[in-house]
């Protein structure tokens, strides 16, 4: 079972920052997960929320700021003063960090609240610039975004994110189409997910920080998990 560092090593570093990703780049894990929004001046930035309120000393929507304006804020102090001065990274900066590693990069398009017109083509272009087409997964709760990615770059792996339970995942995802389903931890033990596994779907589960849950998911054949605590989970699964 593959391990992905969720927003970098977000259990010990401020999420979606250079510090969290740099630490993850040194681990013998399968990959990392990150979230992408679009700024007012069309830059791809890595942050989870639509606003900067929770993870910076600023307030407001990402979409209303330019990259330069966003970089006037501190994205580390909310987590610990040790990380004071952390910037909001661009997607290009994070990809550059992993160019020389083996890690797979799961890029979540955060288009389920604001559509961010054109974000799909910008992400695909950034991936191509760094020659990482075969090392990325593009995921989203907005499955229309995944369909756009299919039209623009059918060769890039896509994963449909789900917050709810479906009775038939594989039939639905074939319409996108998406190779994988990413489901929440509670959903992972439902019959429909087990059926998807039996039918050959790639199943990855978020967000798994408990060792026993990780072991249970490994036993039922889940392909990967996203965790804030990759070092702890890797050590436990090796025991």
C-alpha positions in Angstrom: 0.0 0.0 0.0 1.4 3.3 -1.0 1.8 6.2 1.4 1.2 9.9 0.4 2.1 12.8 2.6 -1.1 14.8 2.9 -0.3 18.5 2.2 3.3 17.6 2.8 4.1 16.3 6.3 1.3 18.4 7.7 1.4 16.7 11.1 4.7 18.3 11.9 5.0 21.3 9.5 2.6 24.0 8.4 0.5 22.3 5.6 1.1 23.1 1.9 4.4 25.0 2.6 7.9 24.6 1.4 8.9 23.2 4.8 6.3 20.5 4.7 7.1 19.5 1.1 10.9 19.6 1.6 10.6 17.2 4.6 8.3 14.9 2.6 10.8 14.9 -0.3 13.3 13.1 1.9 11.0 10.3 2.9 10.9 6.8 1.2 7.2 7.1 0.5 5.2 6.9 -2.8 4.2 10.6 -3.1 2.7 13.8 -1.8 -0.7 15.5 -2.1 -1.3 19.2 -2.5 -4.1 21.6 -3.3 -4.2 24.3 -6.0 -6.1 27.6 -6.3 -5.8 30.4 -8.8 -4.8 34.0 -7.9 -6.2 37.2 -9.2 -3.3 37.5 -11.6 -3.6 33.9 -12.9 -0.9 32.2 -10.8 -1.3 28.6 -9.4 -0.7 28.6 -5.7 -0.7 25.7 -3.3 -3.1 26.1 -0.4 -6.1 24.1 0.8 -8.8 26.6 1.7 -10.5 29.2 -0.5 -9.4 31.8 2.0 -6.1 32.5 3.7 -7.7 33.0 7.1 -6.9 29.7 8.7 -3.3 29.2 7.5 -1.9 32.7 7.4 -1.9 36.0 9.3 -4.1 37.5 6.6 -7.8 37.3 5.7 -9.7 37.1 2.4 -10.1 34.9 -0.6 -7.1 33.6 -2.6 -8.8 34.5 -5.8 -8.9 38.2 -4.8 -5.2 38.6 -4.3 -2.3 38.7 -6.7 0.7 36.3 -6.0 2.7 39.3 -4.8 0.0 40.3 -2.4 -0.4 36.8 -1.0 3.3 36.7 -0.3 3.1 39.6 2.0 1.5 37.2 4.5 3.0 34.7 6.9 1.9 31.0 6.3 3.9 29.4 9.1 3.4 31.2 12.4 -0.2 29.8 12.8 1.4 26.4 13.2 4.5 27.3 15.2 6.8 30.3 15.6 9.5 28.0 14.3 8.0 28.4 10.9 7.5 32.1 10.9 7.9 33.7 7.5 6.9 30.7 5.4 5.5 31.8 2.0 2.6 30.5 0.0 4.3 28.3 -2.7 3.4 28.2 -6.4 2.7 24.9 -8.0 5.8 25.3 -10.1 8.0 25.7 -7.0 6.7 22.5 -5.4 7.1 20.5 -8.6 10.7 21.8 -9.0 11.4 20.5 -5.5 10.4 17.0 -6.6 11.9 16.9 -10.1 14.9 14.9 -9.0 13.0 12.5 -6.7 10.8 9.4 -7.3 7.6 10.8 -5.7 4.2 10.9 -7.4 2.5 14.3 -7.0 -1.2 14.3 -6.4 -2.6 17.7 -7.5 -6.0 18.4 -6.2 -7.9 21.1 -8.2 -9.9 23.1 -5.7 -12.6 24.0 -8.2 -15.6 22.7 -6.2 -16.4 26.2 -4.8 -15.0 28.6 -7.3 -14.6 27.4 -10.9 -11.3 29.1 -11.6 -11.8 29.2 -15.4 -8.7 27.9 -17.2 -7.0 26.3 -14.2 -6.9 22.9 -15.8 -4.9 24.0 -18.8 -2.6 26.0 -16.6 -1.9 23.0 -14.3 -1.3 20.8 -17.4 1.1 23.3 -18.8 3.1 23.5 -15.5 3.3 19.7 -15.3 4.6 19.6 -18.9 7.2 22.3 -18.1 8.6 20.2 -15.4 8.4 17.0 -17.5 6.4 15.2 -14.8 3.4 14.0 -16.9 3.9 10.4 -15.9 4.4 11.3 -12.2 1.2 13.2 -11.4 -2.4 12.4 -10.5 -4.9 15.2 -10.9 -7.9 14.8 -8.5 -10.9 16.9 -7.7 -14.3 16.9 -6.1 -15.4 18.8 -9.2 -15.6 16.0 -11.7 -16.3 18.5 -14.5 -12.7 19.7 -14.0 -11.6 16.1 -14.5 -13.5 15.9 -17.7 -11.7 19.0 -18.9 -8.4 17.4 -18.1 -9.4 14.4 -20.0 -10.2 16.5 -23.1 -6.9 18.4 -22.8 -4.5 15.7 -21.6 -6.1 12.2 -21.7 -2.7 10.7 -20.9 -2.6 12.2 -17.4 -4.0 10.0 -14.6 -7.1 11.4 -13.0 -8.8 10.5 -9.7 -12.4 11.4 -8.7 -12.7 12.6 -5.1 -15.8 11.7 -3.1 -17.1 13.0 0.1 -20.3 10.9 -0.2 -21.0 7.3 -0.7 -22.0 6.0 -4.1 -23.6 2.6 -4.7 -21.6 2.0 -7.9 -18.3 3.9 -8.1 -16.9 2.1 -11.2 -19.8 2.8 -13.5 -19.8 6.4 -12.5 -16.1 7.0 -12.9 -16.1 5.4 -16.3 -18.2 8.4 -17.5 -15.5 10.9 -16.5 -13.4 8.8 -17.1 -11.1 8.5 -14.1 -8.8 5.6 -13.3 -9.0 6.0 -9.5 -11.4 6.9 -6.7 -10.3 8.8 -3.6 -12.7 8.3 -0.7 -12.9 9.4 2.9 -11.8 7.0 5.7 -15.3 6.2 6.8 -16.4 5.4 3.3 -13.5 3.1 2.7 -15.1 0.2 4.6 -18.4 0.3 2.7 -19.5 -2.5 0.4 -19.5 -0.2 -2.7 -15.8 0.5 -2.2 -15.0 -3.2 -1.7 -16.9 -3.8 -4.9 -14.9 -1.2 -6.7 -11.7 -2.9 -5.5 -13.0 -6.2 -6.8 -13.8 -4.7 -10.1 -10.2 -3.4 -10.5 -10.6 0.3 -9.5 -7.6 2.0 -7.9 -8.7 3.1 -4.5 -6.9 5.7 -2.3 -8.2 6.8 1.1 -8.0 10.2 2.9 -7.0 11.1 5.6 -5.6 8.2 7.6 -3.5 9.0 10.7 -4.4 6.0 12.9 -2.2 3.0 12.7 -4.9 0.4 13.1 -7.0 2.0 10.4 -4.0 2.0 8.1 -3.4 -1.7 8.8 -7.1 -2.5 8.1 -7.0 -0.7 4.8 -3.9 -2.5 3.8 -5.6 -5.8 4.6 -8.6 -5.1 2.4 -6.4 -4.2 -0.6 -6.6 -0.4 -0.7 -3.9 0.9 -3.0 -2.8 4.0 -1.1 -3.6 6.3 1.8 -3.1 10.0 2.4 -1.7 10.8 5.8 -0.5 13.8 7.9 1.9 11.3 9.7 3.7 9.4 6.9 6.7 8.5 9.1 4.6 7.0 11.8 2.4 5.1 9.4 5.4 3.8 7.3 7.1 2.5 10.5 4.0 0.8 11.8 3.3 -1.0 8.5 6.8 -2.3 8.4 6.5 -3.9 11.8 
